[in-house]
Amino acid sequence: MPSRRTLLTTLAALPLATVPALAASRPSIVATTGMIADAVAGIAGDRVNLTTLMGPGVDPHGYRQTRSDIVALTRADLVLCNGLHLEAQMTEFLDRLAARTRVVAVAEAVPENLVIHRSTRSDPHVWMVPSLWRHAVGAVEMALTALLPDQTDALRANAQAYLAQMDRLQTYAQDMLTGVPEAARVLVTAHDAFGYFGRDFGFQVEGIQGISTESEAGLNRIRSLTDLLVDRQIGAVFVESSVSDRNLRALIEGAAARGHRVTVGGELYSDAMGAPGTYEATYVGMIDHNVTTIAGALGADVPARGMTGRLGA
């Protein structure tokens, strides 16, 4: 596998002439994550050629650009990333790329006073709350409007329709999650991707790892979380589609050794969405799935097929 130095050297050697002229074809956009790509598709539709770097099950914290990624990125008319250090291993590359291509970190449109800070790091997982992700969608719309100025009215109309779905989703989440008994509002997951979710919906969130999957989970952390599960009589923990469940299995076994049964409440989509072609491969479907799964496993009465009746379809 090529080293970062090799990849950066490759980038520096590519001529600006490789960027296609707008007049020759539809503008080319690269989105780092599926959540961003879904907003692009919802607003721009087939007006652009869209490439998504990170698909289902991919961990963006540890993702490194491939040779094909370099080609797509350097030929793009617009690159949309999350920012807030989500794409940690791509930071240097994206900084270099920004000298020749427009790169927009859409999550950094969230007002600073609403961003969660942990020590020296900002929490990048703002998409977990639709009312926060609205800011990122607004940044996507602005970037698309600058790229397609003659399509402003259509882009605005599509953005409004997309945001209306998010407003409905926010209301659904609030309704379902308030149905969880207060004592049971403890969300234990593989890594701390649900900080915004917990803050906005009133849950105590405990990730075995920190806000990045690059951090390590020590025995003391697993022991303290086992104590929490037993002491609070929490009966469910949640695996994540893009993170190994090894540490969560250790928690379940530790609680069982102390006579307390803990089950897996379900698999959540944290840093990546569902399989292509499914409802869960959309932003609305991803959050609908998470909300319905969490609320149902922790004691709320939820519709079996979620907000739109499409879960699992």
Backbone torsions as a table, in degrees:
resi	resn	phi	psi	omega
1	MET	NA	133.5	-177.1
2	PRO	-65.2	146.2	178.9
3	SER	-76.4	165.6	176.6
4	ARG	-59.7	-39.9	-179.7
5	ARG	-59.2	-42.4	179.6
6	THR	-63.5	-41.9	-178.6
7	LEU	-65.9	-40.3	179.2
8	LEU	-67.3	-36.8	177.2
9	THR	-64.0	-40.6	177.5
10	THR	-60.5	-43.9	178.5
11	LEU	-59.2	-47.2	-177.2
12	ALA	-62.3	-29.6	-175.9
13	ALA	-81.9	-16.5	-176.6
14	LEU	-74.8	129.5	-178.0
15	PRO	-75.7	152.2	177.5
16	LEU	-62.4	-21.9	-178.6
17	ALA	-64.9	-14.6	179.7
18	THR	-73.5	-15.3	179.3
19	VAL	-74.4	123.0	-176.3
20	PRO	-70.2	147.4	176.8
21	ALA	-72.0	141.0	-179.7
22	LEU	-59.4	-34.2	-177.2
23	ALA	-68.2	-21.7	-174.7
24	ALA	-81.9	-26.7	-177.0
25	SER	-161.5	176.2	174.9
26	ARG	-63.2	147.6	178.5
27	PRO	-57.9	146.2	-178.2
28	SER	-103.3	125.7	-178.5
29	ILE	-123.3	137.1	173.1
30	VAL	-115.3	127.1	174.5
31	ALA	-112.3	136.2	-178.0
32	THR	-72.9	-39.3	-175.6
33	THR	-118.5	162.4	178.3
34	GLY	-65.8	-33.1	-179.7
35	MET	-62.9	-42.2	178.1
36	ILE	-68.3	-43.9	-179.1
37	ALA	-60.4	-36.1	179.7
38	ASP	-63.5	-39.0	177.5
39	ALA	-66.4	-41.1	177.9
40	VAL	-61.0	-47.7	-178.9
41	ALA	-62.8	-39.5	-179.2
42	GLY	-68.3	-30.3	-176.3
43	ILE	-95.3	-43.9	-174.6
44	ALA	-95.4	-25.0	-178.5
45	GLY	58.5	-134.4	-176.9
46	ASP	-88.9	16.3	177.4
47	ARG	-77.0	-11.6	-178.2
48	VAL	-133.3	160.4	168.6
49	ASN	-96.3	117.0	-171.6
50	LEU	-111.9	131.0	174.7
51	THR	-121.2	132.9	176.6
52	THR	-110.5	126.2	-176.9
53	LEU	-75.8	-43.9	-170.5
54	MET	-111.4	116.2	-177.6
55	GLY	-94.9	-164.3	-178.6
56	PRO	-58.1	140.1	176.4
57	GLY	76.1	1.4	-178.5
58	VAL	-89.6	133.5	179.4
59	ASP	-90.9	110.1	-176.1
60	PRO	-69.3	-22.6	-179.2
61	HIS	-63.7	-34.1	-177.0
62	GLY	-109.5	6.0	-175.2
63	TYR	-72.3	133.5	175.4
64	ARG	-117.8	138.9	-177.1
65	GLN	-64.7	140.9	177.6
66	THR	-94.7	175.6	177.1
67	ARG	-61.3	-41.5	179.5
68	SER	-66.9	-33.2	175.1
69	ASP	-61.6	-43.1	-179.0
70	ILE	-59.3	-42.7	179.5
71	VAL	-62.0	-48.4	-178.9
72	ALA	-62.6	-42.7	-177.1
73	LEU	-66.7	-42.8	-177.4
74	THR	-75.2	-19.6	177.0
75	ARG	-93.4	-6.8	-175.8
76	ALA	-72.5	148.5	172.3
77	ASP	-84.4	-22.0	-179.1
78	LEU	-153.4	134.5	175.8
79	VAL	-118.4	126.6	179.4
80	LEU	-114.8	116.9	177.1
81	CYS	-117.8	169.9	179.1
82	ASN	-76.6	-48.9	-174.6
83	GLY	82.3	-165.4	-175.7
84	LEU	55.7	31.1	175.2
85	HIS	67.7	21.3	176.0
86	LEU	-65.5	-50.7	-178.7
87	GLU	-84.8	62.8	-168.8
88	ALA	-57.3	-41.2	-176.1
89	GLN	-80.0	-7.6	179.5
90	MET	-105.2	-0.3	-172.4
91	THR	-56.3	-48.8	-178.4
92	GLU	-63.0	-42.7	179.5
93	PHE	-61.8	-46.6	-178.5
94	LEU	-65.5	-34.6	176.4
95	ASP	-63.4	-42.1	178.3
96	ARG	-66.6	-41.0	-178.3
97	LEU	-63.4	-34.9	-176.8
98	ALA	-63.3	-15.4	177.5
99	ALA	-72.4	-18.3	-177.3
100	ARG	-128.6	-15.3	-177.1
101	THR	-133.2	146.2	178.0
102	ARG	-71.1	119.6	178.7
103	VAL	-119.0	123.2	-178.5
104	VAL	-118.7	123.4	175.4
105	ALA	-91.1	96.7	-166.8
106	VAL	-69.6	-32.5	-179.0
107	ALA	-69.6	-18.3	179.1
108	GLU	-77.5	1.8	171.3
109	ALA	-80.3	-13.4	176.1
110	VAL	-65.5	129.8	-179.9
111	PRO	-52.9	139.0	-174.8
112	GLU	-55.6	-35.9	-177.7
113	ASN	-71.5	-10.1	178.0
114	LEU	-102.0	-5.0	-179.6
115	VAL	-84.7	133.3	176.8
116	ILE	-83.6	132.1	179.0
117	HIS	-115.1	132.4	175.9
118	ARG	-120.0	106.5	-177.8
119	SER	58.6	-118.1	-178.9
120	THR	-96.1	2.3	-175.6
121	ARG	-109.8	144.2	169.4
122	SER	-91.4	143.9	177.2
123	ASP	-78.4	119.9	-175.4
124	PRO	-85.8	-5.3	-167.6
125	HIS	-84.7	47.2	-173.9
126	VAL	-70.5	-17.8	-178.8
127	TRP	-68.9	-11.8	-177.9
128	MET	-67.4	-16.7	179.2
129	VAL	-122.6	114.6	-176.4
130	PRO	-55.0	-37.5	-178.5
131	SER	-67.2	-25.6	174.2
132	LEU	-81.7	-40.9	-178.1
133	TRP	-65.0	-19.7	175.0
134	ARG	-52.8	-39.0	-179.1
135	HIS	-63.6	-41.2	178.5
136	ALA	-66.1	-40.3	178.0
137	VAL	-62.7	-37.7	175.9
138	GLY	-61.6	-39.1	177.4
139	ALA	-66.1	-37.1	176.5
140	VAL	-63.1	-46.2	179.7
141	GLU	-60.0	-44.2	-179.7
142	MET	-61.4	-42.7	-179.7
143	ALA	-65.6	-39.5	178.8
144	LEU	-68.1	-38.2	179.1
145	THR	-64.2	-38.8	177.7
146	ALA	-66.0	-31.8	-179.1
147	LEU	-80.2	-32.1	-176.3
148	LEU	-127.0	65.4	-174.0
149	PRO	-62.1	-24.4	179.6
150	ASP	-80.8	-3.5	-178.9
151	GLN	-112.3	18.2	-172.4
152	THR	-53.8	-47.5	-176.2
153	ASP	-63.7	-43.6	-179.6
154	ALA	-66.7	-41.9	178.7
155	LEU	-62.7	-40.8	179.3
156	ARG	-62.9	-45.1	-179.7
157	ALA	-62.8	-43.1	178.9
158	ASN	-65.7	-39.6	179.5
159	ALA	-63.9	-40.7	179.0
160	GLN	-63.4	-40.9	177.9
161	ALA	-65.6	-39.8	179.0
162	TYR	-65.0	-44.0	-179.8
163	LEU	-66.7	-31.2	177.2
164	ALA	-63.4	-37.7	175.5
165	GLN	-63.3	-39.0	-180.0
166	MET	-67.8	-37.0	176.9
167	ASP	-63.5	-41.8	177.2
168	ARG	-63.0	-39.5	179.9
169	LEU	-65.4	-41.1	178.2
170	GLN	-60.7	-43.9	179.3
171	THR	-64.4	-42.6	178.5
172	TYR	-60.8	-45.2	-179.8
173	ALA	-59.8	-45.3	179.6
174	GLN	-61.8	-42.9	-178.9
175	ASP	-65.2	-44.9	-177.1
176	MET	-70.8	-42.7	-173.2
177	LEU	-74.8	-26.1	174.3
178	THR	-70.6	-13.3	176.7
179	GLY	-79.2	-9.9	177.3
180	VAL	-77.7	128.1	177.6
181	PRO	-53.7	140.1	-174.5
182	GLU	-55.3	-40.5	-178.3
183	ALA	-64.9	-22.8	-176.8
184	ALA	-95.7	3.1	-176.0
185	ARG	-81.2	62.4	176.9
186	VAL	-126.7	120.3	-177.1
187	LEU	-111.1	111.0	179.9
188	VAL	-107.8	120.6	-176.6
189	THR	-134.1	177.6	-175.7
190	ALA	-67.2	-44.4	176.0
191	HIS	-140.2	164.5	-167.7
192	ASP	-81.5	68.4	179.8
193	ALA	-95.4	-3.3	-170.5
194	PHE	-113.9	26.1	-179.6
195	GLY	-62.5	-44.4	178.6
196	TYR	-67.3	-40.0	176.7
197	PHE	-56.4	-49.4	-178.6
198	GLY	-64.1	-43.1	-179.0
199	ARG	-63.1	-44.4	-174.2
200	ASP	-81.6	-26.0	-176.7
201	PHE	-111.5	6.4	172.5
202	GLY	77.4	39.9	178.7
203	PHE	-116.0	143.9	168.2
204	GLN	-81.5	120.3	-176.6
205	VAL	-109.2	129.3	179.7
206	GLU	-129.0	109.4	174.6
207	GLY	-98.9	138.7	179.1
208	ILE	-63.5	-43.0	173.8
209	GLN	-98.8	173.2	-179.3
210	GLY	-78.1	-158.6	-177.5
211	ILE	-71.2	-14.6	174.1
212	SER	-114.7	139.5	176.6
213	THR	-71.7	-5.4	177.6
214	GLU	-74.5	-18.4	179.7
215	SER	-76.5	159.6	-177.8
216	GLU	-103.9	146.2	175.9
217	ALA	-98.6	118.2	-179.1
218	GLY	-87.7	167.3	179.5
219	LEU	-62.1	-34.7	179.5
220	ASN	-63.6	-38.6	179.3
221	ARG	-65.5	-44.9	179.1
222	ILE	-63.6	-39.8	179.6
223	ARG	-64.5	-42.4	-178.3
224	SER	-68.3	-35.7	177.8
225	LEU	-71.2	-34.0	174.5
226	THR	-61.5	-43.2	176.7
227	ASP	-58.5	-42.9	-179.9
228	LEU	-60.9	-47.0	-179.2
229	LEU	-60.0	-42.6	-178.3
230	VAL	-71.7	-48.1	-175.8
231	ASP	-65.3	-38.3	-178.7
232	ARG	-92.0	-3.1	-178.9
233	GLN	56.7	44.4	176.8
234	ILE	-81.0	127.3	-172.2
235	GLY	-101.2	-1.0	-177.1
236	ALA	-145.1	141.0	171.0
237	VAL	-125.4	168.7	-171.0
238	PHE	-130.3	133.5	174.8
239	VAL	-88.0	165.8	-179.5
240	GLU	-123.1	144.7	-174.2
241	SER	-66.6	-23.2	-175.5
242	SER	-111.4	9.4	-176.7
243	VAL	-133.3	140.8	178.0
244	SER	-58.8	143.6	179.7
245	ASP	-93.5	10.4	-175.3
246	ARG	-56.2	-47.6	-177.6
247	ASN	-67.9	-34.7	178.0
248	LEU	-67.3	-35.8	176.6
249	ARG	-63.3	-35.7	177.4
250	ALA	-64.2	-38.0	177.0
251	LEU	-62.7	-46.9	-178.5
252	ILE	-60.8	-43.2	179.4
253	GLU	-66.9	-38.3	178.7
254	GLY	-64.6	-41.5	178.0
255	ALA	-66.7	-39.6	179.0
256	ALA	-61.9	-37.0	179.0
257	ALA	-64.0	-20.5	178.7
258	ARG	-104.7	14.9	174.4
259	GLY	81.6	14.8	-180.0
260	HIS	-115.8	125.8	-177.5
261	ARG	-88.4	124.9	176.0
262	VAL	-123.7	134.2	178.9
263	THR	-114.1	166.9	172.4
264	VAL	-82.9	115.9	-177.1
265	GLY	-73.6	-13.4	-179.9
266	GLY	146.2	172.4	176.9
267	GLU	-99.8	129.1	-179.9
268	LEU	-104.1	152.3	172.8
269	TYR	-94.4	113.2	-177.9
270	SER	-104.3	-68.0	-175.7
271	ASP	-102.1	-2.1	179.7
272	ALA	-148.9	156.7	-177.8
273	MET	-92.8	-170.7	-175.7
274	GLY	-80.0	-174.8	-176.6
275	ALA	-66.3	143.8	-179.9
276	PRO	-53.4	139.1	178.5
277	GLY	88.9	-9.2	179.1
278	THR	-96.2	161.7	174.8
279	TYR	-59.9	-37.1	-178.8
280	GLU	-70.5	-7.6	175.6
281	ALA	-86.4	4.7	173.1
282	THR	-105.7	159.2	178.5
283	TYR	-61.4	-46.4	-179.8
284	VAL	-60.5	-43.9	-179.9
285	GLY	-64.6	-39.2	179.0
286	MET	-59.9	-50.8	-177.2
287	ILE	-72.6	-37.5	174.5
288	ASP	-56.0	-47.2	178.6
289	HIS	-59.2	-49.4	-177.7
290	ASN	-60.7	-48.8	-177.5
291	VAL	-62.0	-47.9	-177.5
292	THR	-65.2	-40.6	179.7
293	THR	-65.9	-47.8	-178.3
294	ILE	-64.2	-51.2	-177.3
295	ALA	-61.4	-44.1	-179.0
296	GLY	-64.8	-42.4	-177.8
297	ALA	-69.6	-25.8	-177.0
298	LEU	-101.5	13.4	167.9
299	GLY	112.2	1.8	179.0
300	ALA	-87.2	157.8	175.1
301	ASP	-89.7	111.8	-175.6
302	VAL	-125.3	153.2	174.7
303	PRO	-67.8	135.3	-174.3
304	ALA	-58.8	-33.5	-177.3
305	ARG	-106.2	16.1	172.7
306	GLY	80.7	-166.5	-173.0
307	MET	-61.4	-40.2	-175.5
308	THR	-106.7	-0.5	-176.6
309	GLY	77.8	15.2	-174.6
310	ARG	-110.5	-3.9	-178.6
311	LEU	-59.9	131.2	177.9
312	GLY	77.3	1.3	-177.2
313	ALA	-73.2	NA	NA
